[in-house]
């Protein structure tokens, strides 16, 4: 996402470095690329297309649909209708230059459309050979159970990290009971867990999405930065970066956890991938649990405009 949208600004994003990072990711053994129709919109799928052209067999390709995209690329609501599922799938296949999507997510649940109708239409795409597996993003446990009754769901994608542990209450247990994998997005707390973080006002000056997030606001920033300081101290004692330790903790939560840390540059990619080789002793896991219990982080994870699009 961050290669085309949301983080930074058009002047700070570097498409050539993004392409080099994608190539390097595959060279280093990463095999899951996660994109969406709405990233850009459309620009991120187009960015990935030339990478897939010569290396399709190496990639598990995930993309998403479910937003209504208006003229000029403005996002003006949700659309989980069967017609939009079909339209969006055709558009993603065309932009990506592929014949089948490996994992197709509903990006957000449309409260105006029963989940059974949306998943039913997605299942039709599987039967048509255009999609291999289905996923849901930011979905409640109750909605997941209804969806699974219509068609097998391979993965649920939602925010999960030391910074955001809400999924542990209901969604992650439901996934495990139903045999559904869990794909944490923002596993580094939208960059906060790297320690390389700025206040909301600084991000707003760049047009960066984080400028509007409560956890980066002045009233919450100092509290959250102090938490991350403890993470950095523990990481330093282990010879790791804060990002590596945060990812290692997440990977230690189970074999069904497949985090997707964003990396727009090769240096961050290499740093992130090294976390897969870290074995956390029980004492370190306990220290992290004590530092980042549920509710420890100040501020909501979204502003009110985005919270209304999270399935409750």
C-alpha positions in Angstrom: 0.0 0.0 0.0 2.6 2.5 1.1 4.4 2.2 -2.3 1.5 3.9 -4.0 -0.7 5.5 -1.4 -1.3 6.6 2.2 2.2 7.0 3.6 4.6 9.8 2.6 3.6 12.0 -0.3 3.8 11.8 -4.1 7.1 13.6 -4.0 8.7 11.2 -1.4 7.5 7.9 -3.0 10.1 6.4 -5.3 8.5 4.0 -7.9 11.9 2.7 -9.1 13.0 1.8 -5.5 9.6 0.2 -5.0 10.1 -2.0 -8.0 13.6 -2.9 -6.9 12.2 -3.7 -3.4 9.6 -6.0 -4.9 12.2 -7.8 -7.0 14.5 -8.1 -4.0 11.7 -9.5 -1.9 11.2 -12.4 -4.3 15.0 -12.9 -4.6 15.2 -13.3 -0.8 12.4 -15.8 -0.7 9.3 -13.7 0.1 6.4 -15.1 -1.9 3.2 -13.2 -0.8 2.4 -9.8 -2.3 -0.6 -8.0 -1.0 -2.3 -5.3 -2.9 -5.8 -3.8 -3.5 -7.9 -2.1 -6.1 -8.2 1.0 -3.8 -4.4 1.5 -3.3 -3.8 4.4 -5.6 -6.6 3.7 -6.5 -5.4 1.2 -9.1 -1.8 2.4 -9.1 -0.5 -0.3 -6.8 -1.8 -3.2 -8.9 -0.2 -1.5 -12.0 3.1 -1.2 -10.1 3.1 -4.9 -9.4 2.2 -6.0 -12.9 5.7 -6.0 -14.4 7.1 -7.9 -11.4 4.5 -10.6 -12.0 5.1 -10.8 -15.7 8.3 -12.9 -15.4 7.8 -14.4 -12.0 4.2 -15.3 -11.6 4.9 -18.9 -10.4 6.9 -17.5 -7.5 4.1 -15.3 -6.1 1.0 -15.8 -4.0 -0.9 -12.7 -5.1 -3.6 -11.2 -2.9 -5.8 -8.3 -3.8 -9.0 -6.8 -2.4 -12.2 -5.1 -3.4 -15.2 -3.5 -1.6 -14.9 0.2 -1.8 -16.9 2.5 -4.2 -14.4 4.5 -6.2 -15.8 7.6 -7.7 -14.6 10.0 -10.4 -11.0 11.0 -10.1 -10.3 8.2 -7.7 -12.3 9.5 -4.7 -13.4 6.9 -2.2 -17.0 7.6 -1.5 -18.3 4.5 0.4 -18.5 0.7 0.5 -19.8 -1.6 -2.2 -20.1 -5.3 -1.4 -22.7 -6.0 -4.1 -22.2 -9.0 -6.4 -22.0 -6.7 -9.4 -19.1 -4.8 -7.8 -17.3 -8.1 -6.9 -17.5 -9.1 -10.6 -16.5 -5.7 -11.9 -13.6 -5.3 -9.5 -12.2 -8.8 -10.1 -12.1 -8.2 -13.9 -10.4 -4.9 -13.3 -7.8 -6.4 -11.0 -7.0 -9.2 -13.4 -6.5 -6.8 -16.2 -4.3 -4.4 -14.3 -2.2 -7.2 -12.8 -1.9 -8.9 -16.1 -2.8 -12.3 -14.7 -5.4 -15.0 -15.3 -6.3 -15.9 -11.7 -6.1 -14.2 -8.3 -4.6 -16.5 -5.6 -6.4 -14.8 -2.7 -9.3 -12.4 -3.2 -10.4 -10.4 -0.1 -13.5 -8.4 0.7 -11.7 -5.3 1.8 -14.5 -4.0 4.1 -17.9 -5.4 4.9 -20.7 -3.4 3.4 -23.5 -3.2 6.0 -26.0 -2.6 3.3 -25.3 -6.0 1.7 -25.7 -9.4 3.5 -22.3 -11.0 3.8 -23.9 -14.2 2.3 -24.6 -12.3 -0.9 -21.1 -10.9 -1.2 -19.3 -14.1 -0.4 -21.7 -16.0 -2.7 -20.6 -13.8 -5.6 -17.0 -14.2 -4.6 -17.5 -18.0 -4.6 -18.9 -17.7 -8.2 -15.5 -16.2 -9.1 -13.8 -19.3 -7.7 -16.1 -21.6 -9.7 -15.3 -19.5 -12.8 -11.6 -20.0 -12.3 -10.8 -16.4 -11.8 -10.0 -16.7 -8.1 -8.4 -19.5 -6.1 -9.1 -18.6 -2.5 -11.3 -16.1 -0.6 -10.5 -13.8 2.3 -12.1 -11.1 4.4 -10.6 -8.0 5.9 -11.5 -6.2 9.1 -14.3 -8.6 9.8 -16.0 -9.6 13.1 -16.1 -13.1 14.4 -19.8 -13.3 13.9 -19.6 -12.2 10.2 -16.8 -14.6 9.6 -18.9 -17.5 10.9 -21.7 -16.5 8.5 -19.3 -16.2 5.6 -17.7 -19.7 6.2 -21.2 -21.2 6.0 -21.4 -20.0 2.4 -17.8 -20.8 1.2 -14.5 -21.7 2.8 -12.5 -18.6 3.9 -8.7 -19.0 3.6 -7.7 -15.9 5.5 -8.8 -13.0 7.6 -6.7 -9.8 7.3 -6.8 -7.3 10.1 -4.6 -5.1 12.2 -2.5 -7.0 14.8 0.7 -6.2 16.5 2.1 -5.4 19.9 0.5 -2.0 19.3 -3.0 -3.4 18.5 -4.1 -6.7 20.1 -7.9 -6.4 19.8 -8.0 -9.4 17.4 -7.0 -11.7 20.3 -10.4 -11.2 21.9 -12.8 -12.8 19.4 -11.5 -12.8 15.8 -8.3 -14.7 16.2 -10.0 -17.5 18.3 -12.8 -17.7 15.7 -10.2 -18.1 12.9 -8.5 -20.9 14.7 -11.8 -22.7 15.5 -12.7 -22.5 11.8 -9.3 -23.3 10.3 -8.8 -19.8 8.8 -5.4 -18.2 8.6 -4.7 -14.8 10.0 -2.8 -12.1 8.1 -1.9 -9.1 10.3 -1.6 -5.8 8.5 0.3 -2.9 10.1 2.4 -5.4 12.1 4.7 -2.5 13.0 1.9 -0.2 14.2 2.1 2.0 11.0 5.7 2.5 11.7 5.4 3.4 15.4 7.1 0.1 16.4 10.2 0.9 14.4 11.1 3.8 16.7 11.5 5.9 13.6 8.3 7.9 14.1 7.1 11.5 14.1 4.2 13.4 15.5 0.9 13.8 13.7 1.6 17.4 12.8 4.8 16.5 11.0 3.0 13.8 9.0 0.2 16.2 8.1 2.7 18.6 6.6 3.6 15.9 4.2 0.0 14.8 3.5 0.8 11.5 5.2 -2.3 9.5 6.4 -0.8 9.1 9.8 -1.3 12.8 10.4 -5.0 12.0 11.2 -4.5 9.0 13.4 -5.2 9.4 17.1 -2.2 7.4 18.2 0.2 9.9 16.6 -1.6 13.0 18.1 0.1 15.0 20.8 -2.1 13.9 23.6 -1.2 10.2 22.9 2.2 10.4 21.2 4.4 10.8 24.3 2.7 7.9 26.1 3.1 5.6 23.1 6.6 6.7 22.3 7.6 5.8 25.9 6.2 2.3 25.3 8.3 1.9 22.2 11.3 3.1 24.1 11.1 0.0 26.2 10.8 -2.1 23.1 13.9 -0.5 21.7 15.8 -1.1 24.9 14.9 -4.8 24.9 15.8 -5.1 21.2 19.2 -3.5 21.7 20.0 -6.0 24.4 19.3 -8.8 21.9 21.2 -7.1 19.0 18.0 -6.5 17.1 16.1 -3.5 15.9 12.8 -2.6 17.4 11.0 -3.6 14.2 12.7 -7.0 14.2 11.7 -7.7 17.8 8.1 -6.6 17.2 7.8 -8.9 14.1 9.5 -11.8 15.9 6.9 -11.5 18.7 4.1 -11.6 16.1 5.5 -14.6 14.3 5.8 -16.4 17.6 2.0 -16.2 18.1 1.4 -19.1 15.9 2.1 -20.9 12.6 -1.2 -19.5 11.3 0.0 -15.9 11.6 1.4 -14.4 8.3 2.2 -10.7 8.8 2.6 -8.4 5.9 5.0 -5.6 6.9 5.2 -2.8 4.4 8.6 -1.9 3.0 9.0 0.7 0.4 12.8 0.4 0.4 15.3 -2.5 0.2 17.0 -1.6 3.5 13.7 -2.0 5.4 12.8 -5.2 3.5 16.1 -6.9 4.6 15.6 -5.7 8.2 12.1 -7.1 8.3 12.8 -10.4 6.7 15.6 -11.1 9.2 12.9 -11.2 11.9 11.9 -14.6 10.6 15.1 -16.1 11.9 14.7 -14.7 15.5 13.8 -17.2 18.2 12.3 -15.4 21.1 13.0 -17.0 24.6 10.0 -17.1 26.9 11.5 -14.4 29.1 11.5 -11.9 26.2 7.9 -12.8 25.2 6.8 -12.3 28.8 8.6 -8.9 28.9 6.8 -7.8 25.7 3.5 -9.0 27.0 4.0 -7.0 30.2 5.0 -3.9 28.3 2.2 -4.1 25.7 -0.9 -5.6 27.3 -4.2 -5.1 25.7 -5.2 -1.4 26.1 -1.7 -0.2 26.9 -1.5 2.0 23.8 -3.2 5.4 24.0 -5.7 6.5 21.3 -7.9 4.6 18.8 -6.3 2.9 15.9 -8.4 4.8 13.4 -10.1 8.2 13.3 -13.9 8.2 13.3 -14.1 8.4 9.5 -12.4 4.9 9.2 -13.9 3.3 12.3 -17.3 3.5 10.6 -16.0 1.1 8.0 -14.8 -1.6 10.5 -17.2 -4.5 10.9 -18.4 -4.6 14.5 
